[in-house]
Structure formats: structure tokens, C-alpha cells
Amino acid sequence: MRAWIGAPDGPVLRTVPVPEPAPDEALVRVEAFSVNRGELNLFRRRAEGWRPGQDLAGVVVRAAADGSGPAAGTRVVAMNDFGGWARYTAVPVDRMAVLPDSVGFAESATLGVAGLTALRALRRGGPLDGRRVLITGASGGVGSFAVQLAAARGARVTALTGTRRELDLKELGAEQVIGSLADAEGEFDVILESVGGEVLQSALKMLSPLGHFVLLGTSSGRTATLSISSFVPHARQTLHPFWVFGSGEPVGEDLAELVGLIEQGLLHPVLGAVDGWERLPEVMAALRERRIHGKAALLVDGEV
Ligand SMILES: NC(=O)c1ccc[n+]([C@@H]2O[C@H](COP(=O)([O-])OP(=O)(O)OC[C@H]3O[C@@H](n4cnc5c(N)ncnc54)[C@H](OP(=O)(O)O)[C@@H]3O)[C@@H](O)[C@H]2O)c1
């Protein structure tokens, strides 16, 4: 089969053996996969030959040998640790959810890292009904999911976006869309921060007395200097360093929750780019250069 393989200058498409699943893994024929900003910088850091790819959707071609999980022929969405940017991949049965026919492969392939990050990061903020929520990096993959999920839970969302003005964040549920935190008014009960640098420092000053600040990324690459004076003197705020991996939350169940929201019309993955999988390097360059809003999906062999 063909698969993208990790090399220092980026992924290369090679022919490799079809993986042999463990007893609790199903063999999935990948129909679409997605790429995340966090994956762009892994290639220089990892040894040549590693197998990239976390977010994917496809069809089970061989059920898990231990009898668990979906049967052959079932459409699924999954989040793997690696190996998803390939024609076939082995997926642990507890890291996949069944896809109804009404939910496409390309849109569901975007759910893994970005969708679960938005879902779980918002959980850190507790009940959202009527709460003021600030989402930075709102036009990106995580942000476009977070705006919708927060709005669906009754939050009053302020979305901070930089360059991707063509994405209508109000249509996704934002009450207010701003291009700078200088335009934000009042305090926020929940803040999801993924830009870093001065955005992080300014956002901290806007946290309400009982607010939750979820720190999940540094898209700008800029660091911030923090001290107690970074906060206004509220005594009961909570700072959550967030990592989607290792959080202990069940991947399959969380993916199923997101699929259910799509089915109900409450969540619409924003597909800023859909392309054939051979064009992965070009799509990665576009993501790096902030030319893609929402998510990018790659269609394997164009058969979707
Ligand atoms: N902790 C975790 O487990 C976890 C999981 C997933 C993602 N993340 C992190 O969360 C962040 C968002 O991920 P994503 O997949 O949503 O990325 P993305 O799709 O590239 O979105 C990033 C957004 O940040 C905005 N941004 C503002 N300043 C930027 C800058 N200087 N450089 C690049 N983007 C800038 C961009 O909006 P404009 O172009 O409109 O300005 C862009 O829409 C990333 O830093 C990622 O590494 C963390």
C-alpha cells in the first residue's frame, strides 16, 4: 500500500506493507484524513521513517480479532497516535466511532485532534449556558469547532481572528467577532487561548473572578512572561494547561458525541481545503502560512 512516511524535510509518499493489527485493533481502509498545525513541526524532531497521521475516516475492512468493535464494512471516524496518512491503518477499537451514512468522510476526518481539543477544552470551563466565552485563533481548526460547540451549549461567544476574514464566525454562532483583544469588552468566564505571546498576556487580564483559562497552544510561536501580576487580583480563577492526548477522556465516546452533534445539525466542520492526498505537502505549506481557515481534509486516492 502507499503511505506518507516521516522524513526531516516533511512527509514522503512510499510503498510499504499493509499493517498487521493487534488483537484489539481493526484494519481500516482510510478514505480521508486531516492535518493539524501541531503536526507541521514534528518532521524535523522525529527520526526518519516514522509514520505520521492522527485524524482519519474510512471503512473497517477487517474487524478486531478479539471480536470487539465494529464489523467489516462499517464506516468509522478515528483518532490514532500515528500511521493514519496511509491507504490502510490499524486502529484500536476504543479510538473509533461509527459514522452514519449522512456524515461524510472528509468532514468527519477533521474531528480527531481539533474536534476533541475543542470539546474537551470547553469541558474545563464547566456549564456554559449564558457564560461569556472568549476563543482566540477562532478561525482555525480548533477555534472553528470551539465557537460552534460553545454556542451550541448556550455560551455568548467572542471570537478573536487574525487574517481569515472570509470565514463567517457569526454564522458559526459567535456573538461578537474581533480582530484585536483591544476591541473586547468586559470579562470572560471561560477563555480558550491558542495564539500565545501578547494575546495570552492580554487575555489573562480579561478573566472573570471565577473564570477558567484554558491554555492549549502557541500558534504565533511567541512566548509570554507570566507572574502573579499577569492576573487582575481575583482570588478564585483556574488555569488549565490542556493536552488532548493523555487526558483520560475516552476517544471513541468523544468522537461519537461530535458525530452525534453533526447529525443533529449542531456542528458543521469547516472545510477550508479539500484536496487529493498526493497534495499533502502543498496543503501543509498552506496551513503553515495561514492560508486555510477551519480544517484541511485530504481524500485518499480521490475515491470519496
Ligand atoms: N494542547 C493540545 O492538546 C492541542 C491540540 C490541538 C491543537 N493545539 C494547538 O492549538 C493551536 C490551534 O491549532 P489548530 O489546529 O486550530 O491550528 P490552525 O488551524 O492553524 O489555527 C490557528 C489559528 O490561530 C490564528 N493565529 C493567530 N496568530 C497566528 C500566528 N502568528 N501564526 C499562526 N496562526 C495564528 C490563525 O488565525 P488567522 O490566520 O485568522 O489569524 C489560525 O486560524 C495550535 O497552536 C496547536 O498546536 C493544541
The ligand as an SDF file (V2000), in Angstrom:
LIG
                    3D

 48 52  0  0  0  0  0  0  0  0999 V2000
   -2.8010   21.1460   23.6160 N   0  0  0  0  0  0  0  0  0  0  0  0
   -3.3040   20.3260   22.7240 C   0  0  0  0  0  0  0  0  0  0  0  0
   -3.5580   19.1540   23.0020 O   0  0  0  0  0  0  0  0  0  0  0  0
   -3.5970   20.8660   21.3520 C   0  0  0  0  0  0  0  0  0  0  0  0
   -4.4200   20.1700   20.4760 C   0  0  0  0  0  0  0  0  0  0  0  0
   -4.7020   20.7350   19.2310 C   0  0  0  0  0  0  0  0  0  0  0  0
   -4.1350   21.9620   18.8570 C   0  0  0  0  0  0  0  0  0  0  0  0
   -3.2960   22.5830   19.7220 N   0  0  0  0  0  0  0  0  0  0  0  0
   -2.6970   23.8800   19.3740 C   0  0  0  0  0  0  0  0  0  0  0  0
   -3.7570   24.8040   19.2380 O   0  0  0  0  0  0  0  0  0  0  0  0
   -3.4320   25.7520   18.2200 C   0  0  0  0  0  0  0  0  0  0  0  0
   -4.5280   25.7770   17.1880 C   0  0  0  0  0  0  0  0  0  0  0  0
   -4.4740   24.5520   16.4650 O   0  0  0  0  0  0  0  0  0  0  0  0
   -5.2270   24.4280   15.0860 P   0  0  0  0  0  0  0  0  0  0  0  0
   -5.0420   23.0620   14.6060 O   0  0  0  0  0  0  0  0  0  0  0  0
   -6.5730   25.0020   15.2420 O   0  0  0  0  0  0  0  0  0  0  0  0
   -4.3560   25.4260   14.1870 O   0  0  0  0  0  0  0  0  0  0  0  0
   -4.8260   26.2790   12.9230 P   0  0  0  0  0  0  0  0  0  0  0  0
   -5.9410   25.5970   12.2400 O   0  0  0  0  0  0  0  0  0  0  0  0
   -3.6130   26.6170   12.1470 O   0  0  0  0  0  0  0  0  0  0  0  0
   -5.4170   27.5960   13.6030 O   0  0  0  0  0  0  0  0  0  0  0  0
   -4.5720   28.5150   14.2330 C   0  0  0  0  0  0  0  0  0  0  0  0
   -5.2700   29.8390   14.2280 C   0  0  0  0  0  0  0  0  0  0  0  0
   -4.5270   30.7570   15.0410 O   0  0  0  0  0  0  0  0  0  0  0  0
   -4.5380   32.0140   14.4100 C   0  0  0  0  0  0  0  0  0  0  0  0
   -3.2550   32.7170   14.5650 N   0  0  0  0  0  0  0  0  0  0  0  0
   -3.1060   33.8940   15.1590 C   0  0  0  0  0  0  0  0  0  0  0  0
   -1.8400   34.2780   15.1460 N   0  0  0  0  0  0  0  0  0  0  0  0
   -1.1620   33.3460   14.4910 C   0  0  0  0  0  0  0  0  0  0  0  0
    0.1990   33.2200   14.1400 C   0  0  0  0  0  0  0  0  0  0  0  0
    1.1060   34.1620   14.4370 N   0  0  0  0  0  0  0  0  0  0  0  0
    0.5560   32.1180   13.4680 N   0  0  0  0  0  0  0  0  0  0  0  0
   -0.3430   31.1880   13.1360 C   0  0  0  0  0  0  0  0  0  0  0  0
   -1.6620   31.2790   13.4370 N   0  0  0  0  0  0  0  0  0  0  0  0
   -2.0590   32.3510   14.1310 C   0  0  0  0  0  0  0  0  0  0  0  0
   -4.8320   31.7770   12.9390 C   0  0  0  0  0  0  0  0  0  0  0  0
   -5.8810   32.6200   12.5810 O   0  0  0  0  0  0  0  0  0  0  0  0
   -5.7150   33.7240   11.4620 P   0  0  0  0  0  0  0  0  0  0  0  0
   -4.8710   33.1460   10.3650 O   0  0  0  0  0  0  0  0  0  0  0  0
   -7.0880   34.0780   11.0790 O   0  0  0  0  0  0  0  0  0  0  0  0
   -5.0350   34.8100   12.1740 O   0  0  0  0  0  0  0  0  0  0  0  0
   -5.3270   30.3810   12.8150 C   0  0  0  0  0  0  0  0  0  0  0  0
   -6.6660   30.3360   12.3570 O   0  0  0  0  0  0  0  0  0  0  0  0
   -2.0730   25.3510   17.6800 C   0  0  0  0  0  0  0  0  0  0  0  0
   -1.0930   26.1270   18.3330 O   0  0  0  0  0  0  0  0  0  0  0  0
   -1.9590   23.8830   18.0610 C   0  0  0  0  0  0  0  0  0  0  0  0
   -0.6270   23.4590   18.1790 O   0  0  0  0  0  0  0  0  0  0  0  0
   -3.0270   22.0650   20.9570 C   0  0  0  0  0  0  0  0  0  0  0  0
  1  2  1  0
  2  3  2  0
  2  4  1  0
  4  5  1  0
  4 48  2  0
  5  6  2  0
  6  7  1  0
  7  8  2  0
  8  9  1  0
  8 48  1  0
  9 10  1  0
  9 46  1  0
 10 11  1  0
 11 12  1  0
 11 44  1  0
 12 13  1  0
 13 14  1  0
 14 15  2  0
 14 16  1  0
 14 17  1  0
 17 18  1  0
 18 19  2  0
 18 20  1  0
 18 21  1  0
 21 22  1  0
 22 23  1  0
 23 24  1  0
 23 42  1  0
 24 25  1  0
 25 26  1  0
 25 36  1  0
 26 27  1  0
 26 35  1  0
 27 28  2  0
 28 29  1  0
 29 30  1  0
 29 35  2  0
 30 31  1  0
 30 32  2  0
 32 33  1  0
 33 34  2  0
 34 35  1  0
 36 37  1  0
 36 42  1  0
 37 38  1  0
 38 39  2  0
 38 40  1  0
 38 41  1  0
 42 43  1  0
 44 45  1  0
 44 46  1  0
 46 47  1  0
M  CHG  2   8   1  16  -1
M  END
$$$$
